[in-house]
Amino acid sequence: MSTAAAAAPTGSLSKPTNLAINGGTPVSKTAVPFMQTALAENDINQAIAVLKSGMLRAAKKCEELERRFGQMTGSRHMMTCANGTCALQLAYEPLFQPGDDVLVPAWSYIATVSMVVARGGNPIFVDALPDTFQIDMADAARKLTRKTTAIAATHLYGCPVDIDAVQALASKHGLKVIYDAAQSHLATYKGKGLGAFGDAVTYSFYATKNLGTGEGGAISCNDDALAAQIKALRSHGETDKYLHTQVGYNYRMNDITGAIGCSKLDRLEAETQKRRDAAAKYDAIISKIDGLSAPRTTPNATPVYHLYVAKMDPAKFTCTRDQFCEALKAEGVPTAIHYPRSLTRQPAFKRFSDAQGHPPIADKLSTMVFALPIHHGLTDDHTRTVGEALNKVAGAYRA
Ligand SMILES: Cc1ncc(COP(=O)(O)O)c(C=O)c1O
């Protein structure tokens, strides 16, 4: 393992000559694949079978996906839809009203919050916990207003939030709870599937997700009346043939997507375990490198590592997080930043953040986090390369 720093200072930043980015020999000439999205032969065959049947609309395959994924996540009703953004819209519409205040994470993917705004809700931005990156429920309690009627919490990167704390705040103040599990298929809390908690849970099956069908999504809930309402909204408010009892949408899935989802579902448990195994290896590597921290898991939660997001403390190095990642890339280890800015820094939410300010932890995370390659196709060689590259770059840029 090469950790030597051949440092040659340039201005305030050193320019270590052993690094590949400065002309040194890379740890690996071929890059570690950042993700694995290729379809298996069976996925393709199942999609072809639907094409041959001519039954392209939402039919048996979508129903099968709903039944099986519902069982696997511990929910009574699972409803497929066009994508994870539609899933959020379908869940939000019956659960809060325009003008309501909704507690939302300042650290998440934009859709969790933009669909609150699309519904006419006022997002109240809650800070993140620095080590798990999940919504900070102590901050949520501080930010509660008289107009707050709901919490929209993201199980981010594949790790469940502190569900006990969310549910306690919700029952104390009569709030509805929507969990965005777009990144957390098959994660559990206290041994139960995420479908057991809250008023509704939403999923995305976007191509890169742990269960990826291209585009696709789903909503789960345990209340019969709410499920009926969501199903109606999903299909133009239709409750009987050409009877539309409310204004709705066409947010349905189709059976080609459903067939790919069912086929991939066969492998999801095994593929999730591979992600956990790789994460355990990364944890061990990172725990020995001063200035880097592995993601922490919420107590009682079992994560699924949609992303493996580590933190780099720029004070411990002579480079920024972005320079650190550039150097890793040159060594053969691609990274990604989830996310380069907190949601209150998004121009789309300026009118809310002007009034509310910027939660400090979320702001700080945007300069510290980086995601390492994680997926079911990682080999021991890949994780070894990642470890060597992290040690080499950290050693070279040591402050
Ligand atoms: C946390 C989260 N919520 C919602 C979405 C939206 O899902 P989709 O892209 O399927 O609309 C995503 C997708 O990246 C996400 O990561």
The ligand as an ORCA input file, in Angstrom:
! r2SCAN-3c Opt
* xyz 0 1
  C     -34.379     10.671     -2.315
  C     -35.036     10.697     -3.673
  N     -36.320     11.069     -3.769
  C     -36.965     11.104     -4.938
  C     -36.330     10.775     -6.117
  C     -37.067     10.912     -7.403
  O     -37.212      9.708     -8.072
  P     -37.376      9.648     -9.671
  O     -36.080     10.041    -10.264
  O     -37.736      8.220     -9.925
  O     -38.470     10.586    -10.025
  C     -34.991     10.367     -6.078
  C     -34.283     10.025     -7.314
  O     -33.105     10.217     -7.464
  C     -34.323     10.343     -4.822
  O     -33.036      9.976     -4.735
*
